[in-house]
Amino acid sequence: MNKKIALIGGTGPEGKGLAKRLAITGNQIFIGSRKQERGKEIAEELTNELNEYPQICIKGGDNREMAELSEIIIIVVPYSAHKNTLMQIENELEGKIVIDAVVPMEFQKGPRSIEVEAGSATEEAAQILENSTVIGAFHNLSAEILMDLKKDVIGDVLITGNNKEAKQEVSSLAEEIGSIRAVDAGPLRNSKHVENLTVLLIGINGRYKAHSSIIITDIN
Ligand SMILES: NC(=O)c1ccc[n+]([C@@H]2O[C@H](COP(=O)([O-])OP(=O)(O)OC[C@H]3O[C@@H](n4cnc5c(N)ncnc54)[C@H](OP(=O)(O)O)[C@@H]3O)[C@@H](O)[C@H]2O)c1
């Protein structure tokens, strides 16, 4: 694809990992931060890191500016910042596909889910962003694996959403990454199950010293 993709909170590990993977397949990447300088700094860092790939295009700036320049926006801020961040950039997201990858969780003697009134972070985003098409994806992909280009990315990306065309577009984007397969995980109301799987995976990662992912069997 050659899409313009913003990562809101793209200066963290999950955003950087997705940025690298989606940049090397030919997309234009926009790294968003609360601070314009920080966004630019990380964009420069990733561009230098990927210097062996020709035609890499990664720019950085503040979240609002980066959202405005993009056609697909991926939300990768901590859950504690989810609502406020979306409200701040609501206008820039209008009419666009917004992919929510946020897991409502916290660490309290291990990983725990946070109850979300809307049902899930993805549904909360859909409530706030009435004029965008919100899709849930990428929740179960480890940032460590995404960031390490020497490693393949193996697993299924479970896609939730209520708009068939947007889900298809996000599925195609996800399948550009390593050996990823996109799986239709149903409507937005299923997002809480996908988000909560990450809490399980993080616990498993701790016990097995691994970076686990999900694979659904017997579907084609
Ligand atoms: N890490 C993983 O392996 C992984 C896997 C799947 C899903 N996720 C989800 O992806 C999201 C990002 O994960 P991460 O590990 O990259 O998170 P992170 O490093 O904690 O945060 C990402 C970025 O969010 C911004 N941010 C932090 N606090 C903020 C606040 N109060 N208000 C606005 N922006 C704030 C920061 O960017 P600036 O300071 O530059 O603004 C930060 O670099 C999380 O919701 C997580 O659940 C993570």
The ligand as an SDF file (V2000), in Angstrom:
LIG
                    3D

 48 52  0  0  0  0  0  0  0  0999 V2000
    3.9280   -2.3910   24.0310 N   0  0  0  0  0  0  0  0  0  0  0  0
    3.3010   -3.4270   23.4850 C   0  0  0  0  0  0  0  0  0  0  0  0
    3.9000   -4.5120   23.2670 O   0  0  0  0  0  0  0  0  0  0  0  0
    1.8530   -3.3010   23.0670 C   0  0  0  0  0  0  0  0  0  0  0  0
    1.2550   -4.3590   22.3640 C   0  0  0  0  0  0  0  0  0  0  0  0
   -0.0750   -4.2140   21.9410 C   0  0  0  0  0  0  0  0  0  0  0  0
   -0.7830   -3.0660   22.2410 C   0  0  0  0  0  0  0  0  0  0  0  0
   -0.1640   -2.0740   22.9390 N   0  0  0  0  0  0  0  0  0  0  0  0
   -0.9470   -0.8790   23.2760 C   0  0  0  0  0  0  0  0  0  0  0  0
   -0.4240    0.1990   22.4990 O   0  0  0  0  0  0  0  0  0  0  0  0
   -0.4370    1.3940   23.2790 C   0  0  0  0  0  0  0  0  0  0  0  0
    0.9620    1.9630   23.2910 C   0  0  0  0  0  0  0  0  0  0  0  0
    1.8400    1.0680   23.9090 O   0  0  0  0  0  0  0  0  0  0  0  0
    3.3260    1.5120   24.2760 P   0  0  0  0  0  0  0  0  0  0  0  0
    3.9430    0.4090   25.0080 O   0  0  0  0  0  0  0  0  0  0  0  0
    3.9770    2.0680   23.0660 O   0  0  0  0  0  0  0  0  0  0  0  0
    2.9570    2.7030   25.3130 O   0  0  0  0  0  0  0  0  0  0  0  0
    3.7840    3.8890   25.9810 P   0  0  0  0  0  0  0  0  0  0  0  0
    5.2090    3.8060   25.5880 O   0  0  0  0  0  0  0  0  0  0  0  0
    3.4770    3.8870   27.4280 O   0  0  0  0  0  0  0  0  0  0  0  0
    3.0880    5.1810   25.3590 O   0  0  0  0  0  0  0  0  0  0  0  0
    3.1510    5.5020   23.9970 C   0  0  0  0  0  0  0  0  0  0  0  0
    3.2250    7.0140   23.8400 C   0  0  0  0  0  0  0  0  0  0  0  0
    2.0270    7.6150   24.3280 O   0  0  0  0  0  0  0  0  0  0  0  0
    2.3060    8.9530   24.7020 C   0  0  0  0  0  0  0  0  0  0  0  0
    1.7300    9.2450   26.0160 N   0  0  0  0  0  0  0  0  0  0  0  0
    2.1290    8.7580   27.2240 C   0  0  0  0  0  0  0  0  0  0  0  0
    1.3880    9.2770   28.2220 N   0  0  0  0  0  0  0  0  0  0  0  0
    0.5150   10.1320   27.6310 C   0  0  0  0  0  0  0  0  0  0  0  0
   -0.4950   10.9990   28.1260 C   0  0  0  0  0  0  0  0  0  0  0  0
   -0.7740   11.0780   29.4480 N   0  0  0  0  0  0  0  0  0  0  0  0
   -1.2100   11.7370   27.2300 N   0  0  0  0  0  0  0  0  0  0  0  0
   -0.9450   11.6510   25.9000 C   0  0  0  0  0  0  0  0  0  0  0  0
    0.0230   10.8570   25.3630 N   0  0  0  0  0  0  0  0  0  0  0  0
    0.7370   10.1050   26.2270 C   0  0  0  0  0  0  0  0  0  0  0  0
    3.8300    9.0960   24.7740 C   0  0  0  0  0  0  0  0  0  0  0  0
    4.2260    9.8740   23.6540 O   0  0  0  0  0  0  0  0  0  0  0  0
    4.6810   11.4230   23.7810 P   0  0  0  0  0  0  0  0  0  0  0  0
    5.3260   11.5930   25.1250 O   0  0  0  0  0  0  0  0  0  0  0  0
    5.6710   11.5310   22.6670 O   0  0  0  0  0  0  0  0  0  0  0  0
    3.4480   12.2180   23.5910 O   0  0  0  0  0  0  0  0  0  0  0  0
    4.3290    7.6790   24.6300 C   0  0  0  0  0  0  0  0  0  0  0  0
    5.5740    7.5930   23.9610 O   0  0  0  0  0  0  0  0  0  0  0  0
   -0.9760    1.0300   24.6690 C   0  0  0  0  0  0  0  0  0  0  0  0
   -2.3230    1.3630   24.7740 O   0  0  0  0  0  0  0  0  0  0  0  0
   -0.8000   -0.4710   24.7340 C   0  0  0  0  0  0  0  0  0  0  0  0
   -1.7940   -1.0910   25.5220 O   0  0  0  0  0  0  0  0  0  0  0  0
    1.1290   -2.1550   23.3520 C   0  0  0  0  0  0  0  0  0  0  0  0
  1  2  1  0
  2  3  2  0
  2  4  1  0
  4  5  1  0
  4 48  2  0
  5  6  2  0
  6  7  1  0
  7  8  2  0
  8  9  1  0
  8 48  1  0
  9 10  1  0
  9 46  1  0
 10 11  1  0
 11 12  1  0
 11 44  1  0
 12 13  1  0
 13 14  1  0
 14 15  2  0
 14 16  1  0
 14 17  1  0
 17 18  1  0
 18 19  2  0
 18 20  1  0
 18 21  1  0
 21 22  1  0
 22 23  1  0
 23 24  1  0
 23 42  1  0
 24 25  1  0
 25 26  1  0
 25 36  1  0
 26 27  1  0
 26 35  1  0
 27 28  2  0
 28 29  1  0
 29 30  1  0
 29 35  2  0
 30 31  1  0
 30 32  2  0
 32 33  1  0
 33 34  2  0
 34 35  1  0
 36 37  1  0
 36 42  1  0
 37 38  1  0
 38 39  2  0
 38 40  1  0
 38 41  1  0
 42 43  1  0
 44 45  1  0
 44 46  1  0
 46 47  1  0
M  CHG  2   8   1  16  -1
M  END
$$$$
